[in-house]
Structure formats: structure tokens, C-alpha cells
């Protein structure tokens, strides 16, 4: 989380910023995003819903080819997390990850359309009683998620059902495949379109990010934090999926100071059929020390996410983005 009046434990501080290497003017990745953000987006505003699925099937071989290097890196990451897995199994998961990421991006086009919420097909919501119980406490709830492909459409569906969720996002996500065109023009445009699709968002670059999150929670509202990302500038390292992972330090201040329920949520599928699974709220163990609070609660937070990923590895977005 950005620095505010909150005092976040900071076991590891980011290294001093280094001069970024020069980027090429335009890359193949930029061309894909240019096509997506302009002709495809405008075309899909008038095409029927069935065209989304057709385009995905048509584009998949090209996307798999374009993502072949990322997919190969993802295989190594998967094998590090699960040493007992065969390379063929890891390769299949990596391919599924690329496919699901592609449909995740296409589903974002639905959210940009005014009737987008009506075009989302939720097949089931499991554990809704856990959400109701957390909301009834009046202290708000942190919806703890990993980067699963159906997160955005699921949160849009919850908002349509009367459960608006404040989402915590990064305004400048890393993309090693982009060039100057992508960095200066296309990525900012994409972020702006996402904000238009879901204006109930706060960015980690916002100086009042922590304050806005606490305000939502203290009013009894819901906040979504994708805990496996690095949303913030101060992080805590902890073992996760066979490697040292950087988790947001400010999240622990939010959980410690707000008293809000921490509710794991799993979102699976695509806009044509997705499901939302709420797990029982995690027991948050209080502590007088911020560092001790991390030590007492981090194992439970990471365990629930690592189990979700192990159960549904092909739907976790980050295998090919590490």
C-alpha cells in the first residue's frame, strides 16, 4: 500500500529505482493490444455475444504462438511449485493458463458494454452465507483472492446483486513484452477502459489508497485485494509456491486496524459460465506488534491461496507472467 498515516511492517524494502532499459518503439505485443483496444473493441460493441467465443477459438493458435516464450517460462515456474509433476502436465497447465488469460481479456470487452452485466452467466454462488455473516458484523469484509481469470466478471456480478466491491488495482502493471507504444499509449488506455468498466476502484499509486480502503470497510463495505500480486511499494517476503514471494505489507495494517472479516473467495470460469465460491472467514489472530501480526497470520493467508491454485492451476493467471 502507498505510505499514509498507517504504519506498515516492512521486512523488505524495494531496491532503489534503476534506469529502465530502452524499449523498442513497437513490439508484436503492442500490435495485439492495438488491435484489441480499437477495432475489436468497437466491433464487439455491435456484434452478438456468440462472436466472443468464436473469436477466442479462432485466435487461440495465434495467441499460443505469441505466448510461447512466456509459456515455456511458466512450465519452469509450475515445476518449481510442484516438483512431483511431470513436464507434460506442467505444459498442459501452461497452455490452459494462456487460453484462459486470452478469454479473460475478451471478457473485459463485455464489461465495457452498458448491458455487460446482463451478458454474464453465473452458474452458482457457493458459501453465500459466509458473505452474509461477514457483512452482518458491520465491520466490512476483505475479499481475499488470487489472480484468477474470472475475478473481474465475478465482482461485476456481485455488484449487480447489491454487493459493490472496492477493487485495489495497480495503475502501472509490469509488461516486459511491451514497447514504447504500449508503455506510453496503449497500457494507459487499457487501464482507463478498465476503470470505466469498473469505476469502484482505488489504485495503489493513490496517496489516499489506504484511507479509502479503511473508509469502505468502516462503512461496512467490501474490498477486494488480490493478495498474490504486489500492490504497493513496501513488501514482505514469504515462501509461496516453491519460491520467495513478495506480499503487500500494507494489507496487514488494513486487516489489523480495521477488524474487518477476511473472506477467501474463488472465482472460476468465463463469462459464458462462471461460479463464485466463498470460504469461511479466516481467523485473524491479533497481536500487539505489526511484525508478530504478520508471523501469526501469514501462514493461513498463503495456505488458502496456494490450495486454491493447486486445485485449479490452469485458471491462475500468473504462471506465465512471472
C-alpha positions, -999 to +999 in steps of 0.1 A: +000+000+000+012+036-005+025+053+025-001+072+046-007+076+083-006+038+085+024+021+099+031-009+078+056-036+087+083-036+061+106-066+062+119-060+027+121-026+011+122-023-027+156-016-041+164+019-053+148+026-087+172+018-116+171+033-150+149+012-172+164-002-203+154+014-236+123-002-251+118-008-288+093+016-304+068-011-311+066-049-304+043-077-315+026-074-281+018-038-288+002-047-321-020-073-304-031-046-279-036-020-306-059-044-324-078-053-292-082-017-279-096-002-311-111-023-340-120-053-319-135-032-290-156-012-314-166-042-334-177-062-304-199-033-293-223-042-321-217-080-326-238-106-308-225-125-278-217-157-297-189-139-316-168-136-285-165-174-282-159-177-319-131-152-320-115-168-290-113-202-307-101-186-339-074-165-322-061-192-298-035-208-320-020-173-328-020-164-291-004-196-281+024-190-307+028-154-295+030-165-258+053-195-265+083-180-246+061-170-216+045-204-217+080-220-216+089-199-186+056-208-170+064-245-173+096-240-152+076-220-126+050-247-123+076-274-119+093-253-091+060-251-073+051-288-078+083-309-082+064-341-084+046-330-115+057-342-149+068-317-176+039-328-198+014-320-170+031-286-164+030-279-202-007-286-203-014-262-173+007-235-190-013-239-222-046-237-202-033-206-185-026-189-218-061-198-231-079-186-200-059-154-199-070-148-235-107-153-227-102-131-195-091-103-218-120-109-242-145-109-213-132-075-203-148-062-235-182-073-222-177-052-191-172-022-213-207-025-227-236-010-208-255-042-207-224-062-199-236-074-166-267-090-182-243-109-206-225-126-177-238-161-168-232-171-132-239-208-128-236-208-090-226-190-058-214-213-031-209-203+005-230-171+002-239-175+039-203-167+048-206-134+029-239-126+046-224-133+080-193-112+074-214-083+062-238-085+091-210-079+116-208-043+104-170-040+102-168-047+065-150-076+047-118-080+028-124-104-001-091-122-004-084-135-039-056-147-060-052-137-097-079-160-112-093-152-146-129-149-136-123-123-108-135-092-127-167-107-141-175-123-107-171-090-089-192-072-115-219-098-109-218-093-071-221-056-076-252-062-098-267-083-069-262-055-044-228-062-031-205-035-045-168-042-040-140-017-040-111-032-060-075-024-053-055-023-086-021-012-100-022+017-124+011+007-139+013-031-141+046-045-155+047-059-190+081-070-202+067-076-238+056-041-245+074-014-264+073+024-261+039+024-279+025+001-253+040+019-223+031+054-233-002+050-251-018+015-251-014+005-215-027+038-200-056+035-224-063-001-213-062+009-176-086+038-183-111+015-201-109-009-171-117+020-148-146+029-170-159-006-168-155-007-130-152+028-115-153+013-080-116+011-079-086+025-060-051+024-073-020+016-051-003+047-066-031+069-050-017+086-019-050+081-001-053+044-011-052+031+025-076+057+037-101+049+010-099+012+018-104+018+056-133+042+049-151+015+028-145-012+055-156+011+084-188+018+065-195-020+064-185-024+028-164-049+008-129-045-005-111-069-029-074-074-025-055-098-049-030-109-023-007-127-047+001-095-065+025-068-053+001-039-048+023-014-031+058-002-026+066-020+006+065-057+007+071-088+029+088-119+016+074-152+024+076-188+009+049-194-016+046-219-045+082-230-041+098-196-041+102-164-020+072-142-028+066-106-022+033-098-005+019-063+002+029-051+037+001-026+039-026-053+037-017-064+072-022-030+086-056-028+070-065-062+085-051-054+119-065-019+123-100-024+107-111-055+124-128-065+091-135-101+082-110-117+059-130-139+035-113-161+009-131-160-025-125-182-055-139-172-090-137-198-117-148-200-154-156-174-181-185-150-189-204-179-206-204-198-173-187-189-140-191-197-104-182-179-071-171-198-040-169-181-006-150-199+021-155-194+058-138-163+071-102-167+083-094-164+120-073-133+122-050-135+152-044-102+169-010-091+181+004-060+198+033-059+173+029-055+135+057-079+128+041-105+151+008-100+135+023-109+101+040-140+116+008-152+132-015-147+102+006-151+070+006-189+071-032-191+070-035-164+043-010-180+020-022-215+026-057-208+015-045-192-018-019-219-025-046-246-021-069-227-045-041-226-071-032-262-066-069-272-071-073-250-102-039-243-116-050-237-152-072-207-141-045-189-122-032-161-144+003-156-131+022-188-142+031-172-175+036-136-161+064-142-136 
